[in-house]
Amino acid sequence: MKPQYDEDTRKALESLRNSVAKALDRKRRLGQYAVVWKDGKSVYIGPNPPEPKEPTRSDTERR
């Protein structure tokens, strides 16, 4: 069941989704990685992500 939004909220969400899709597509075409939120934590997607050197903020908040 999808939540029902008013027209202004629906337009704002659609605009945000389009902007994120464009940014991720641009990073993909440039061969860059991106950081996204997945399953409650930040993860790298794409080629050549950096090696994590220390726990991320989301990791330390769960302790």
Backbone bond lengths (Angstrom), bond angles and torsions (degrees), N, CA, C in turn:
res aa  C-N    CA-C-N  psi(-1)  N-CA   C-N-CA  omega(-1)  CA-C   N-CA-C  phi
1 M - - - 1.441 - - 1.530 109.28 -
2 K 1.318 116.73 121.61 1.457 121.76 179.92 1.524 110.45 -86.27
3 P 1.338 116.66 140.63 1.468 118.46 176.54 1.532 109.96 -69.50
4 Q 1.307 116.17 149.30 1.456 122.04 178.26 1.528 109.19 -95.43
5 Y 1.325 116.86 126.73 1.459 122.56 -179.97 1.524 109.85 -113.91
6 D 1.344 115.53 152.68 1.459 117.64 173.93 1.530 108.78 -72.14
7 E 1.305 117.29 169.27 1.467 122.80 -172.97 1.527 112.41 -59.98
8 D 1.328 118.62 -43.20 1.468 121.45 -179.64 1.532 111.15 -64.21
9 T 1.311 117.22 -43.13 1.461 121.17 179.38 1.519 110.44 -65.31
10 R 1.319 117.44 -42.53 1.459 121.94 178.42 1.526 111.28 -59.96
11 K 1.335 116.74 -43.38 1.473 121.14 178.84 1.526 111.07 -65.49
12 A 1.330 117.17 -40.59 1.463 121.00 179.35 1.532 110.26 -64.10
13 L 1.326 117.71 -45.29 1.466 121.14 178.76 1.524 111.58 -62.76
14 E 1.316 116.78 -41.75 1.458 121.04 178.43 1.527 110.83 -62.31
15 S 1.319 116.64 -42.20 1.462 121.24 178.38 1.525 111.52 -63.43
16 L 1.338 116.71 -43.54 1.464 120.62 178.19 1.527 111.24 -63.09
17 R 1.318 116.91 -43.82 1.469 120.46 179.30 1.524 111.22 -61.53
18 N 1.332 116.78 -42.82 1.464 120.62 178.66 1.525 111.40 -63.82
19 S 1.323 116.90 -42.10 1.464 120.98 179.99 1.525 111.34 -63.69
20 V 1.318 116.75 -44.07 1.466 120.62 179.39 1.529 110.17 -64.90
21 A 1.322 117.40 -42.92 1.465 120.68 179.48 1.529 110.52 -60.55
22 K 1.328 117.64 -42.56 1.468 121.42 178.68 1.531 111.05 -64.06
23 A 1.323 116.58 -43.94 1.474 120.44 -179.26 1.530 110.71 -64.10
24 L 1.331 117.71 -44.34 1.459 120.58 179.48 1.532 111.22 -66.56
25 D 1.321 117.82 -37.68 1.458 120.94 177.80 1.533 110.31 -65.55
26 R 1.308 117.14 -40.97 1.470 121.04 179.22 1.528 109.96 -63.24
27 K 1.318 117.39 -45.28 1.471 120.96 178.32 1.530 110.32 -61.33
28 R 1.331 116.88 -40.96 1.466 120.45 179.06 1.525 110.54 -62.27
29 R 1.340 117.01 -45.95 1.462 120.65 -179.20 1.525 112.30 -65.85
30 L 1.326 117.12 -30.67 1.462 120.97 178.67 1.528 112.52 -83.86
31 G 1.321 117.01 -5.18 1.457 120.71 -179.82 1.517 113.09 76.41
32 Q 1.313 116.68 27.54 1.460 121.58 -179.45 1.525 110.18 -103.59
33 Y 1.330 115.08 154.90 1.460 119.22 174.84 1.524 108.79 -86.61
34 A 1.324 115.92 165.40 1.460 122.34 175.92 1.525 108.07 -133.42
35 V 1.300 116.33 157.39 1.460 122.11 175.94 1.519 107.29 -110.21
36 V 1.333 116.22 125.48 1.464 121.68 -179.18 1.521 109.38 -130.21
37 W 1.312 116.07 164.43 1.457 123.07 178.16 1.517 107.69 -96.47
38 K 1.353 117.35 123.74 1.460 121.00 -178.48 1.518 108.93 -145.04
39 D 1.310 116.15 129.67 1.469 122.13 178.44 1.528 112.49 52.73
40 G 1.313 116.88 39.74 1.457 121.31 175.52 1.513 116.28 81.10
41 K 1.343 117.85 12.39 1.464 119.35 177.29 1.527 109.84 -149.92
42 S 1.325 115.56 161.57 1.455 119.99 178.96 1.523 109.22 -83.32
43 V 1.346 115.64 137.90 1.457 121.72 179.28 1.522 109.52 -136.89
44 Y 1.336 115.84 153.20 1.458 121.90 175.32 1.514 108.72 -88.65
45 I 1.329 116.63 139.62 1.459 121.06 171.59 1.519 107.21 -127.17
46 G 1.311 116.34 149.65 1.446 120.56 178.93 1.515 112.28 101.45
47 P 1.338 116.09 -177.06 1.456 121.36 -175.32 1.526 113.61 -77.67
48 N 1.307 115.76 150.43 1.467 124.32 172.19 1.525 115.73 52.11
49 P 1.314 118.63 50.58 1.465 118.04 176.75 1.529 109.70 -70.57
50 P 1.313 117.78 151.31 1.457 119.71 178.84 1.533 110.54 -68.36
51 E 1.308 115.49 154.30 1.462 120.64 175.95 1.523 108.38 -79.30
52 P 1.331 117.95 129.22 1.466 118.59 178.33 1.525 110.14 -66.44
53 K 1.329 116.42 130.79 1.455 121.60 -178.64 1.517 111.95 -99.19
54 E 1.324 116.13 -24.18 1.455 121.02 178.53 1.515 108.39 -149.83
55 P 1.329 117.88 162.71 1.472 119.15 -179.24 1.526 111.62 -58.68
56 T 1.317 115.06 144.92 1.459 119.36 176.55 1.515 109.70 -77.29
57 R 1.309 116.05 167.06 1.466 120.68 179.82 1.523 110.77 -58.59
58 S 1.328 116.85 -40.33 1.464 119.04 -179.27 1.525 111.03 -65.65
59 D 1.332 118.38 -30.94 1.468 120.55 176.67 1.511 111.70 -68.83
60 T 1.324 117.44 -41.65 1.463 120.81 -176.76 1.516 111.79 -72.75
61 E 1.325 119.10 -27.76 1.458 121.66 179.52 1.518 112.21 -69.51
62 R 1.302 118.43 -22.15 1.460 122.76 -177.55 1.524 112.15 -84.37
63 R 1.311 117.97 -8.69 1.477 121.02 -177.82 1.480 112.17 -81.85
